[in-house]
Amino acid sequence: MAMLKLANQVRRKKAQENKWFLYEFINKNPGLTVYEISKKIDWTNGKINHYIQKLVKEDFIKNSDKVVNGRNQKRYSSKTVKELINWDEFNKR
C-alpha cells in the first residue's frame, strides 16, 4: 500500500511539472496552436490538449480563434497578471 501511495505522489508531481512546463512555454511563445507546440516540444497533441484543458479551466491561459485558409485555429497565450488578479477580491482588503 505504501508503494501505491508513493507511485501516486510521483505521478501527481510529474503531472504538475508537465503542466507548469507547458504554461511557461506558452508564456514565452504566445499565439501558437497545439500542433505548433507539439512540434517544438515533442509532445503528442493529446498530451498537450490534456494540460491545456487544465490550464484553461484553472484560468491561467486563454485561447483565441483565428481563421487561416478557411480553417479555424485555436491559438493559446498566457493571461497577464492583471487578468489573473481577482480585482473584486483584491479591493475588499
Secondary structure as GFF3:
##gff-version 3
##sequence-region A 1 93
A	DSSP	alpha_helix	2	28	.	.	.	ID=ss1
A	DSSP	alpha_helix	34	41	.	.	.	ID=ss2
A	DSSP	alpha_helix	45	57	.	.	.	ID=ss3
A	DSSP	beta_strand	61	68	.	.	.	ID=ss4
A	DSSP	beta_strand	71	78	.	.	.	ID=ss5
A	DSSP	alpha_helix	81	84	.	.	.	ID=ss6
A	DSSP	alpha_helix	87	91	.	.	.	ID=ss7
###
